[in-house]
Amino acid sequence: MTLDAMVQVTQAEQEARDQKAAVAAQARQKLEEARQAGEARVAEAVSQAKTQAAEMLAQAEARAAQRNETQAAADAAERAALRSQAEGRMAQAAAVIVGRIVKR
């Protein structure tokens, strides 16, 4: 093999190594970019999930407060009705008690 041919083979081998190194570096760069993009997507999804969870919690608290108000109003009405019944029976109860005391 002539010296010129050996130089050409050596140059071709070096070019192949250089191309291989460049492709490997490019692949590493693309992998890093993909990893970063994936992490950004995950962070965005977590952020959206936190926002949705906070909104859902606020809605649940509002519904619970509304139910509490409704129940409080119903309890107040029931107390008023029971008080009215008790007051209506008080005179009768007093008469019964007085009747028992007087009979003795």
C-alpha positions, 0 to 999 in steps of 0.5 A: 500500500502506498503512503498516499493510500495509507494517509487516505485510510488514516484520514477516513478513519479519523473522520469516522471517529470524529463523526461518531463522536459528534453523533454521540454528543448530539445524541447526549444533547437530545437526551438531555433536552428530552429529559428537561422537557419531560421534567418541565411537563411533570412540573406543569402537571403537578402545578395543575394538579395542585391548583385543581386540588385547591379549587376542589377543596374550596368547592367542598368547603363551600358546600359544607358551609352551605349544608351547615347553614341549612342544618343550623336553620333546620335545627333552629326551627326545630328548637323553636317548635319544641320550645313552643310545645313545651311552653304550651304544656307548661300550664297543664304540667303546673296544674297537674303538679299543683293538683298532686300537691293539693291532694296530699 
